[in-house]
């Protein structure tokens, strides 16, 4: 995952996993389950870029379950990497 995710985020995920409550689901989709309908129903917003930082909203749409997250990217050594995923549904 080091190719696609910042070292900072990898450390954060590791702390979550080892924390008292653990990591209760998939960090990147902010959900415990994957809806098969999402495979053909992922909507990504335009990339908002500011220098070495960027973000985009990603919607996983399904008839039974949908998720909305913001993916924050950081440019490191010429490569965009995921630095944080924030849920937008709450």
N, CA, C and O atoms as a GROMACS GRO file, in nm:
protein
  360
    1UNK      N    1   0.082  -0.119   0.000
    1UNK     CA    2   0.000   0.000   0.000
    1UNK      C    3   0.086   0.126   0.000
    1UNK      O    4   0.037   0.234  -0.031
    2UNK      N    5   0.212   0.113   0.033
    2UNK     CA    6   0.300   0.231   0.040
    2UNK      C    7   0.304   0.308  -0.092
    2UNK      O    8   0.332   0.427  -0.093
    3UNK      N    9   0.278   0.240  -0.201
    3UNK     CA   10   0.279   0.304  -0.332
    3UNK      C   11   0.161   0.400  -0.349
    3UNK      O   12   0.171   0.496  -0.425
    4UNK      N   13   0.050   0.376  -0.278
    4UNK     CA   14  -0.073   0.452  -0.298
    4UNK      C   15  -0.117   0.534  -0.176
    4UNK      O   16  -0.205   0.620  -0.189
    5UNK      N   17  -0.059   0.509  -0.060
    5UNK     CA   18  -0.104   0.570   0.065
    5UNK      C   19   0.016   0.632   0.136
    5UNK      O   20   0.125   0.574   0.137
    6UNK      N   21  -0.003   0.750   0.197
    6UNK     CA   22   0.107   0.815   0.268
    6UNK      C   23   0.147   0.734   0.392
    6UNK      O   24   0.066   0.660   0.448
    7UNK      N   25   0.271   0.751   0.432
    7UNK     CA   26   0.321   0.685   0.554
    7UNK      C   27   0.241   0.732   0.675
    7UNK      O   28   0.216   0.654   0.767
    8UNK      N   29   0.202   0.860   0.676
    8UNK     CA   30   0.123   0.913   0.787
    8UNK      C   31  -0.008   0.837   0.802
    8UNK      O   32  -0.046   0.801   0.914
    9UNK      N   33  -0.077   0.813   0.690
    9UNK     CA   34  -0.204   0.742   0.696
    9UNK      C   35  -0.184   0.596   0.737
    9UNK      O   36  -0.264   0.542   0.813
   10UNK      N   37  -0.080   0.533   0.688
   10UNK     CA   38  -0.053   0.394   0.729
   10UNK      C   39  -0.034   0.385   0.880
   10UNK      O   40  -0.082   0.290   0.943
   11UNK      N   41   0.037   0.482   0.938
   11UNK     CA   42   0.056   0.483   1.084
   11UNK      C   43  -0.077   0.505   1.156
   11UNK      O   44  -0.103   0.441   1.258
   12UNK      N   45  -0.160   0.594   1.102
   12UNK     CA   46  -0.291   0.621   1.163
   12UNK      C   47  -0.378   0.496   1.162
   12UNK      O   48  -0.442   0.464   1.262
   13UNK      N   49  -0.382   0.426   1.050
   13UNK     CA   50  -0.460   0.303   1.040
   13UNK      C   51  -0.407   0.198   1.137
   13UNK      O   52  -0.485   0.128   1.201
   14UNK      N   53  -0.275   0.188   1.148
   14UNK     CA   54  -0.214   0.092   1.240
   14UNK      C   55  -0.254   0.124   1.384
   14UNK      O   56  -0.283   0.033   1.462
   15UNK      N   57  -0.255   0.253   1.421
   15UNK     CA   58  -0.297   0.292   1.556
   15UNK      C   59  -0.443   0.256   1.579
   15UNK      O   60  -0.480   0.211   1.688
   16UNK      N   61  -0.526   0.275   1.477
   16UNK     CA   62  -0.669   0.239   1.491
   16UNK      C   63  -0.685   0.090   1.515
   16UNK      O   64  -0.761   0.048   1.603
   17UNK      N   65  -0.615   0.011   1.437
   17UNK     CA   66  -0.624  -0.135   1.448
   17UNK      C   67  -0.582  -0.181   1.586
   17UNK      O   68  -0.644  -0.269   1.645
   18UNK      N   69  -0.474  -0.122   1.638
   18UNK     CA   70  -0.421  -0.162   1.768
   18UNK      C   71  -0.489  -0.092   1.886
   18UNK      O   72  -0.461  -0.125   2.001
   19UNK      N   73  -0.578   0.002   1.858
   19UNK     CA   74  -0.646   0.078   1.963
   19UNK      C   75  -0.746  -0.006   2.038
   19UNK      O   76  -0.774  -0.120   2.000
   20UNK      N   77  -0.802   0.049   2.146
   20UNK     CA   78  -0.895  -0.027   2.231
   20UNK      C   79  -1.021  -0.073   2.159
   20UNK      O   80  -1.077  -0.177   2.193
   21UNK      N   81  -1.067   0.003   2.059
   21UNK     CA   82  -1.188  -0.034   1.986
   21UNK      C   83  -1.159  -0.104   1.854
   21UNK      O   84  -1.251  -0.152   1.787
   22UNK      N   85  -1.032  -0.110   1.817
   22UNK     CA   86  -0.995  -0.171   1.690
   22UNK      C   87  -1.045  -0.089   1.573
   22UNK      O   88  -1.090   0.024   1.591
   23UNK      N   89  -1.038  -0.142   1.455
   23UNK     CA   90  -1.088  -0.078   1.334
   23UNK      C   91  -1.209  -0.159   1.290
   23UNK      O   92  -1.194  -0.270   1.240
   24UNK      N   93  -1.326  -0.105   1.308
   24UNK     CA   94  -1.450  -0.179   1.286
   24UNK      C   95  -1.503  -0.155   1.145
   24UNK      O   96  -1.608  -0.093   1.127
   25UNK      N   97  -1.432  -0.204   1.045
   25UNK     CA   98  -1.474  -0.188   0.907
   25UNK      C   99  -1.358  -0.151   0.818
   25UNK      O  100  -1.243  -0.149   0.863
   26UNK      N  101  -1.388  -0.123   0.695
   26UNK     CA  102  -1.286  -0.085   0.597
   26UNK      C  103  -1.263   0.066   0.604
   26UNK      O  104  -1.357   0.144   0.585
   27UNK      N  105  -1.141   0.107   0.630
   27UNK     CA  106  -1.110   0.249   0.644
   27UNK      C  107  -1.143   0.327   0.516
   27UNK      O  108  -1.197   0.437   0.525
   28UNK      N  109  -1.113   0.272   0.400
   28UNK     CA  110  -1.123   0.347   0.275
   28UNK      C  111  -1.265   0.369   0.226
   28UNK      O  112  -1.290   0.466   0.154
   29UNK      N  113  -1.358   0.283   0.263
   29UNK     CA  114  -1.498   0.304   0.223
   29UNK      C  115  -1.585   0.340   0.343
   29UNK      O  116  -1.705   0.365   0.329
   30UNK      N  117  -1.523   0.343   0.461
   30UNK     CA  118  -1.594   0.377   0.584
   30UNK      C  119  -1.720   0.292   0.600
   30UNK      O  120  -1.828   0.344   0.628
   31UNK      N  121  -1.703   0.162   0.584
   31UNK     CA  122  -1.817   0.070   0.596
   31UNK      C  123  -1.767  -0.068   0.638
   31UNK      O  124  -1.651  -0.103   0.617
   32UNK      N  125  -1.857  -0.144   0.698
   32UNK     CA  126  -1.823  -0.280   0.737
   32UNK      C  127  -1.843  -0.378   0.623
   32UNK      O  128  -1.779  -0.483   0.617
   33UNK      N  129  -1.932  -0.344   0.533
   33UNK     CA  130  -1.966  -0.435   0.423
   33UNK      C  131  -1.949  -0.367   0.288
   33UNK      O  132  -1.954  -0.244   0.279
   34UNK      N  133  -1.930  -0.447   0.186
   34UNK     CA  134  -1.922  -0.400   0.048
   34UNK      C  135  -2.051  -0.442  -0.022
   34UNK      O  136  -2.086  -0.560  -0.022
   35UNK      N  137  -2.121  -0.347  -0.080
   35UNK     CA  138  -2.243  -0.376  -0.153
   35UNK      C  139  -2.205  -0.409  -0.297
   35UNK      O  140  -2.142  -0.327  -0.364
   36UNK      N  141  -2.241  -0.524  -0.344
   36UNK     CA  142  -2.208  -0.569  -0.480
   36UNK      C  143  -2.253  -0.466  -0.585
   36UNK      O  144  -2.190  -0.453  -0.689
   37UNK      N  145  -2.362  -0.395  -0.558
   37UNK     CA  146  -2.414  -0.294  -0.650
   37UNK      C  147  -2.316  -0.178  -0.670
   37UNK      O  148  -2.321  -0.110  -0.773
   38UNK      N  149  -2.228  -0.154  -0.575
   38UNK     CA  150  -2.133  -0.043  -0.585
   38UNK      C  151  -2.037  -0.059  -0.702
   38UNK      O  152  -1.989   0.040  -0.757
   39UNK      N  153  -2.008  -0.181  -0.741
   39UNK     CA  154  -1.909  -0.206  -0.845
   39UNK      C  155  -1.937  -0.130  -0.974
   39UNK      O  156  -1.844  -0.089  -1.044
   40UNK      N  157  -2.063  -0.111  -1.005
   40UNK     CA  158  -2.101  -0.040  -1.127
   40UNK      C  159  -2.160   0.099  -1.098
   40UNK      O  160  -2.211   0.165  -1.189
   41UNK      N  161  -2.152   0.142  -0.973
   41UNK     CA  162  -2.216   0.268  -0.934
   41UNK      C  163  -2.126   0.353  -0.843
   41UNK      O  164  -2.167   0.393  -0.735
   42UNK      N  165  -2.006   0.379  -0.888
   42UNK     CA  166  -1.913   0.465  -0.816
   42UNK      C  167  -1.904   0.597  -0.891
   42UNK      O  168  -1.875   0.599  -1.011
   43UNK      N  169  -1.930   0.707  -0.820
   43UNK     CA  170  -1.927   0.840  -0.879
   43UNK      C  171  -1.817   0.920  -0.810
   43UNK      O  172  -1.814   0.930  -0.688
   44UNK      N  173  -1.727   0.976  -0.890
   44UNK     CA  174  -1.615   1.054  -0.837
   44UNK      C  175  -1.629   1.198  -0.885
   44UNK      O  176  -1.648   1.223  -1.004
   45UNK      N  177  -1.620   1.292  -0.791
   45UNK     CA  178  -1.631   1.434  -0.827
   45UNK      C  179  -1.502   1.481  -0.895
   45UNK      O  180  -1.403   1.409  -0.899
   46UNK      N  181  -1.507   1.601  -0.947
   46UNK     CA  182  -1.387   1.662  -1.004
   46UNK      C  183  -1.285   1.681  -0.892
   46UNK      O  184  -1.320   1.705  -0.777
   47UNK      N  185  -1.160   1.670  -0.927
   47UNK     CA  186  -1.051   1.686  -0.832
   47UNK      C  187  -1.031   1.833  -0.802
   47UNK      O  188  -1.017   1.914  -0.893
   48UNK      N  189  -1.030   1.867  -0.673
   48UNK     CA  190  -1.001   2.004  -0.630
   48UNK      C  191  -0.855   2.006  -0.584
   48UNK      O  192  -0.821   1.945  -0.483
   49UNK      N  193  -0.771   2.075  -0.658
   49UNK     CA  194  -0.627   2.071  -0.633
   49UNK      C  195  -0.577   2.207  -0.585
   49UNK      O  196  -0.611   2.310  -0.642
   50UNK      N  197  -0.495   2.204  -0.479
   50UNK     CA  198  -0.430   2.325  -0.428
   50UNK      C  199  -0.286   2.290  -0.396
   50UNK      O  200  -0.256   2.237  -0.289
   51UNK      N  201  -0.196   2.321  -0.488
   51UNK     CA  202  -0.055   2.290  -0.467
   51UNK      C  203  -0.031   2.140  -0.458
   51UNK      O  204  -0.060   2.066  -0.552
   52UNK      N  205   0.023   2.097  -0.344
   52UNK     CA  206   0.054   1.955  -0.325
   52UNK      C  207  -0.059   1.879  -0.256
   52UNK      O  208  -0.043   1.763  -0.218
   53UNK      N  209  -0.174   1.946  -0.238
   53UNK     CA  210  -0.290   1.881  -0.177
   53UNK      C  211  -0.406   1.880  -0.276
   53UNK      O  212  -0.420   1.970  -0.359
   54UNK      N  213  -0.489   1.778  -0.265
   54UNK     CA  214  -0.607   1.768  -0.351
   54UNK      C  215  -0.713   1.686  -0.279
   54UNK      O  216  -0.682   1.611  -0.186
   55UNK      N  217  -0.837   1.702  -0.322
   55UNK     CA  218  -0.944   1.620  -0.265
   55UNK      C  219  -1.051   1.595  -0.370
   55UNK      O  220  -1.063   1.668  -0.469
   56UNK      N  221  -1.127   1.490  -0.346
   56UNK     CA  222  -1.240   1.456  -0.433
   56UNK      C  223  -1.341   1.382  -0.349
   56UNK      O  224  -1.306   1.314  -0.252
   57UNK      N  225  -1.466   1.394  -0.386
   57UNK     CA  226  -1.572   1.318  -0.320
   57UNK      C  227  -1.600   1.192  -0.401
   57UNK      O  228  -1.600   1.195  -0.524
   58UNK      N  229  -1.623   1.083  -0.329
   58UNK     CA  230  -1.653   0.955  -0.394
   58UNK      C  231  -1.783   0.902  -0.335
   58UNK      O  232  -1.799   0.893  -0.213
   59UNK      N  233  -1.875   0.867  -0.424
   59UNK     CA  234  -2.003   0.809  -0.383
   59UNK      C  235  -2.008   0.664  -0.428
   59UNK      O  236  -1.983   0.633  -0.545
   60UNK      N  237  -2.042   0.577  -0.334
   60UNK     CA  238  -2.068   0.436  -0.365
   60UNK      C  239  -2.218   0.422  -0.355
   60UNK      O  240  -2.274   0.425  -0.245
   61UNK      N  241  -2.287   0.407  -0.469
   61UNK     CA  242  -2.433   0.408  -0.471
   61UNK      C  243  -2.489   0.268  -0.490
   61UNK      O  244  -2.442   0.190  -0.572
   62UNK      N  245  -2.591   0.238  -0.411
   62UNK     CA  246  -2.659   0.111  -0.423
   62UNK      C  247  -2.802   0.126  -0.374
   62UNK      O  248  -2.832   0.218  -0.298
   63UNK      N  249  -2.891   0.036  -0.415
   63UNK     CA  250  -3.030   0.046  -0.375
   63UNK      C  251  -3.051   0.021  -0.225
   63UNK      O  252  -3.146   0.072  -0.166
   64UNK      N  253  -2.963  -0.057  -0.164
   64UNK     CA  254  -2.978  -0.091  -0.023
   64UNK      C  255  -2.884  -0.014   0.069
   64UNK      O  256  -2.914   0.005   0.187
   65UNK      N  257  -2.771   0.031   0.014
   65UNK     CA  258  -2.673   0.097   0.097
   65UNK      C  259  -2.588   0.189   0.010
   65UNK      O  260  -2.544   0.150  -0.098
   66UNK      N  261  -2.565   0.309   0.058
   66UNK     CA  262  -2.479   0.404  -0.012
   66UNK      C  263  -2.378   0.462   0.086
   66UNK      O  264  -2.406   0.468   0.206
   67UNK      N  265  -2.264   0.503   0.037
   67UNK     CA  266  -2.160   0.565   0.119
   67UNK      C  267  -2.108   0.685   0.042
   67UNK      O  268  -2.099   0.683  -0.080
   68UNK      N  269  -2.074   0.791   0.116
   68UNK     CA  270  -2.015   0.911   0.059
   68UNK      C  271  -1.891   0.946   0.140
   68UNK      O  272  -1.899   0.963   0.262
   69UNK      N  273  -1.777   0.956   0.073
   69UNK     CA  274  -1.653   0.989   0.141
   69UNK      C  275  -1.577   1.096   0.064
   69UNK      O  276  -1.595   1.114  -0.057
   70UNK      N  277  -1.492   1.168   0.136
   70UNK     CA  278  -1.400   1.262   0.073
   70UNK      C  279  -1.261   1.201   0.084
   70UNK      O  280  -1.217   1.162   0.193
   71UNK      N  281  -1.193   1.192  -0.028
   71UNK     CA  282  -1.058   1.138  -0.032
   71UNK      C  283  -0.961   1.254  -0.046
   71UNK      O  284  -0.965   1.330  -0.143
   72UNK      N  285  -0.874   1.268   0.054
   72UNK     CA  286  -0.772   1.372   0.053
   72UNK      C  287  -0.641   1.312   0.005
   72UNK      O  288  -0.597   1.209   0.056
   73UNK      N  289  -0.580   1.378  -0.092
   73UNK     CA  290  -0.456   1.331  -0.152
   73UNK      C  291  -0.343   1.427  -0.120
   73UNK      O  292  -0.365   1.545  -0.096
   74UNK      N  293  -0.222   1.373  -0.119
   74UNK     CA  294  -0.103   1.453  -0.097
   74UNK      C  295   0.000   1.411  -0.202
   74UNK      O  296   0.023   1.292  -0.224
   75UNK      N  297   0.060   1.509  -0.264
   75UNK     CA  298   0.161   1.478  -0.366
   75UNK      C  299   0.296   1.461  -0.298
   75UNK      O  300   0.344   1.551  -0.229
   76UNK      N  301   0.355   1.346  -0.318
   76UNK     CA  302   0.486   1.316  -0.260
   76UNK      C  303   0.576   1.261  -0.369
   76UNK      O  304   0.546   1.159  -0.431
   77UNK      N  305   0.687   1.329  -0.391
   77UNK     CA  306   0.785   1.287  -0.492
   77UNK      C  307   0.719   1.265  -0.628
   77UNK      O  308   0.749   1.168  -0.698
   78UNK      N  309   0.629   1.358  -0.664
   78UNK     CA  310   0.564   1.354  -0.795
   78UNK      C  311   0.450   1.256  -0.808
   78UNK      O  312   0.396   1.239  -0.918
   79UNK      N  313   0.411   1.192  -0.698
   79UNK     CA  314   0.303   1.093  -0.702
   79UNK      C  315   0.193   1.133  -0.605
   79UNK      O  316   0.220   1.172  -0.491
   80UNK      N  317   0.068   1.124  -0.650
   80UNK     CA  318  -0.046   1.151  -0.562
   80UNK      C  319  -0.074   1.028  -0.479
   80UNK      O  320  -0.086   0.917  -0.531
   81UNK      N  321  -0.086   1.048  -0.345
   81UNK     CA  322  -0.115   0.938  -0.254
   81UNK      C  323  -0.233   0.976  -0.164
   81UNK      O  324  -0.253   1.093  -0.132
   82UNK      N  325  -0.309   0.876  -0.125
   82UNK     CA  326  -0.420   0.897  -0.033
   82UNK      C  327  -0.362   0.931   0.104
   82UNK      O  328  -0.276   0.859   0.156
   83UNK      N  329  -0.409   1.042   0.163
   83UNK     CA  330  -0.360   1.084   0.294
   83UNK      C  331  -0.469   1.078   0.401
   83UNK      O  332  -0.438   1.072   0.520
   84UNK      N  333  -0.595   1.080   0.359
   84UNK     CA  334  -0.704   1.071   0.456
   84UNK      C  335  -0.834   1.045   0.380
   84UNK      O  336  -0.854   1.093   0.269
   85UNK      N  337  -0.922   0.968   0.444
   85UNK     CA  338  -1.057   0.948   0.390
   85UNK      C  339  -1.154   0.989   0.500
   85UNK      O  340  -1.146   0.940   0.613
   86UNK      N  341  -1.245   1.080   0.466
   86UNK     CA  342  -1.342   1.129   0.562
   86UNK      C  343  -1.482   1.088   0.519
   86UNK      O  344  -1.519   1.105   0.402
   87UNK      N  345  -1.560   1.035   0.612
   87UNK     CA  346  -1.697   1.001   0.578
   87UNK      C  347  -1.781   1.128   0.574
   87UNK      O  348  -1.759   1.219   0.654
   88UNK      N  349  -1.874   1.134   0.483
   88UNK     CA  350  -1.959   1.251   0.466
   88UNK      C  351  -2.104   1.224   0.501
   88UNK      O  352  -2.188   1.314   0.489
   89UNK      N  353  -2.136   1.103   0.544
   89UNK     CA  354  -2.275   1.066   0.569
   89UNK      C  355  -2.327   1.107   0.706
   89UNK      O  356  -2.448   1.109   0.727
   90UNK      N  357  -2.241   1.138   0.798
   90UNK     CA  358  -2.285   1.168   0.936
   90UNK      C  359  -2.296   1.314   0.959
   90UNK      O  360  -2.331   1.356   1.069
   0.00000   0.00000   0.00000
